[in-house]
Amino acid sequence: MLRDIFINPFVDMYEAPDLFLQTLWEGLVSGVLYALIALGFVLIFRSSRIFNFAQGIMVVFAALTLVGLYAYGIPAWIAVLLTLGVMFVLAVSIERVVLRPLVGQPDIILFMATIGVSLFLIGLGEIIFGGENKQMITSELGIPTGETLLEPWGGLLILPHLDITVVVVGGVLVAALLAFLNYTKMGRAIRALGDDHQAALSVGISLQTIWVLVWFIAGIIALVTGIAWGARAGVSFALEVIAYKALPVLMLGGLESITGAIVGGLMIGILEKLFDGYWGYPILGGNTETWFAFVLALIVLLFRPQGLFGERIIERV
Amino acid sequence: MLYRTAGQFKTSYEADQALFPVKQDAFLLGFILVLAWVIFPLTASEFTFQTLLIPILIYSLAALGLNILTGYAGQLSLGTAAFMGVGAYACYKMITIMPWMNPIIAILLSGVFSAGVGVAFGIPSLRIKGFYLAIATLAAQFFLVWLFEKWAWLYNYNASGAIQVPNLDIFGLYVSGPQADSIVQYYLVLFIVCLLTWVCINLTRGNLGRTWKATRDMDIAAELIGINLMKSKLTAFAISSYIVGVAGALFVFMWRGAAEPNLFDIPLSFRILFIAIIGGLGSILGNYLGAILIVGLPVVLNLVPEALGIPLSSSMVEHLNFMIVGGLIVFFLIVEPHGLAQLWRLLREKLILWPFPY
C-alpha cells in the first residue's frame, strides 16, 4: 500500500515519460479552461461581492446559443457575434432585474439569486434550443481539428490541434484581460471598485456600468470556454460540471485575486490529472477528478484561509 | 381582532419565556397539528401522500437541519445532500446487517453516522469562513457522492450500484418497501418530524441556540465574551448533520424506495438550501413554508396546463418548471429577502392591530 502511494507512481512516471507528458498536457488544457472560468468569477466577485454561481450555466448557455443560432442557418461568425449580443443583453438584464433591487443584501441572498438565475437559464436554454447533446460547430469556426504526434524518447505524445488552439486562445484572452484591467480607463475602474467601493463611487465611477461590463466580460469568457469545452465534449447542460471545478480554483487562488485564478486554474488542472492518473486510478478506482480539486483546496485553505493569493482577512469586532 | 393579545398578562418570567406567550399561537399550532395528524391522513389520496405530504415533510426536515447550521450558527453549507446520503446508506447498512432492528430506531440511529461525518467535515470551519467554507463543504458533497459510487460494501455489492429498500415491519405493520401503505409511512415520517422539530425548537431557544446565534452574528465577538467557538460550531455541525441524516434515511426509506448515488448530487443540496432561504434563515416555521412552496409548486405547475386545456409536452412542462422556479426564487429574494417566515411575522403584527391602523 505504502509502496503504491510513495514509490510506484514515480517509477511509472520515470519509465513512461511520454505518458507523463501527455497527462501534463491534458492537465494544462483543462487548467487553462478552469482559469478562464475562474477569471469570470473573480471579476464579478471583486466588483460586486457577488459569488456568481450562474457562471457555469452561462458557459452552457453561450455555447447552446451559438450552436442553436447556427442550426437556424446563420453563418458561423455572425452567429458568434449574435451570441455576444445575447450575452450582452443577458448582462444588462441580470443587472437591471436581479442585481439592482438586491443591492446591499447579505452575500448569501445574492448568491442564492444567482442560483435562481442559473435555474432560469437552464429552463430557457432548453425550451429554445432543446435539451439534447449537440455537436459544437468546430470546423465551421475555423478551429483546426487535426493532431500532431510527437515522439519524445521513443514514446508517443498526442497533441490535438484543438487543444493547442484552446491553450493559445486562452492564453491570449487572459493576456488581453490583464492588459484591459491594467491599462484602460474602464479596467482601472473595475479594479478600483474591487479595492474600495465607497472610494470608487466618490470619484465618480458608475457602479451600474461596471456591473454590466463585468457581467459582459464574464459572458465573453463563457462563450470562449463554451466553444472550447463544447468542441471536446459536446454541448449540453452536463457542461456545467466544469463550473463547479472553477470553485476550488477560486478557493486555492483566493476569491479576489486575478493572479490566483490563473495560477490556481493551471495548478488544479495539472494536479488533478496527475493524481487521477497515478494515484486515483490505480488505488481508488478512478474518477477522482470530481473531488480531488476540492480536497486539495481544502487542505491548502487549512493553512492559508484566504487562499494562496487572496487578500489577508482582517477581522475587527 | 382575531389575534388580539390584549389581556394576556404575564405574571412570571417563566410565563414570559414560554413557548407560546400568545394564546392564539398555541391554537394555531394545535389546529395545524390536528390537520396534519387527523384531517390530511383521512382525506388524502395515494397521489397526495406520495407527491405532496410525505416529500414536504421530509424536505422540511432536511431544511430544518440545514437551517440549524446556516440560519442559526451562520455556517453556509452546500453539502446537505451528501449528508442525507450518509444517513440513507447508514440506515441501509444497519437494516441489512441487523434485519431484526426496529426501523424507527434504525432511522434515528442513522443520523448518528452522518453527525460524525458532519463533524469531520465541519472541522475546517474553525479556520475557514464565509464563501470559502461554502466551497469547502462542496468537497464533502463531491467526495461523499463519489464514495457512495465506488465503495461497493455500502450497497452490498449490488450489480446495479443502487440501494433497494427491503420490506420492513413494526409488529407486523409494513413501514417501508413495496408492501408498505402510504398512510403508515406518512404517520411514521410525521412522528419523526414532529419529534425532531420539538427538539430543535427547544435547542434553539436554550443555551446552545444562543451560543449559535452569537457565533453567527459575529464569531470573534462571541469568542471574546467567552463562547467556545469550537464547541459551538462543531455542535452545530453535529446536530445539523444528524437531522439531515435522519431526513436522508426517511427520504430513501419512506419515500423513494431506492437510491442511486447521484440522487444525492448537488441539485438536491441546492433544493434544500432554497427551501431554507425562501422559508427564512434562522426560523423553524420557515422550513415548512419553504418546503410547501418548493415541493408544491412543481406539482401545481404540472397540473395547470392540463386544467387549462393547453397541450404541452412533459419535457416542456419540466423546462418551464425550471424557469418558473428560478424566476420565483429571484422574485422572493427581491420582495422578502428574509423569507416567508418574515412575511408571517409581518402578517401577525398586522393581525394584532387589525382593523385599526395603529
Interface residues (C-beta under 8 A of the other chain):
Chain A: F51 V97 V98 P101 L102 Q105 P106 D107 I108 I109 F111 M112 A113 I115 G116 V117 S118 L119 F120 L121 I122 G123 L124 E126 I127 G131 Y244 L247 P248 L250 M251 L255 L284 G285 N287 T288 T290 W291 F294 V295 A297 L298 L301 L302 P305 Q306 G307 I313 E315 R316 V317
Chain B: T70 L76 P124 R127 I128 K129 G130 F131 Y132 A134 I135 A136 L138 A139 F142 F143 V145 W146 E149 K150 M218 I220 A221 L224 I266 F270 L273 F274 I277 L281 S315 M316 H319 L320 N321 F322 M323 I324 V325 G326 G327 L328 I329 V330 L333 I334 P337
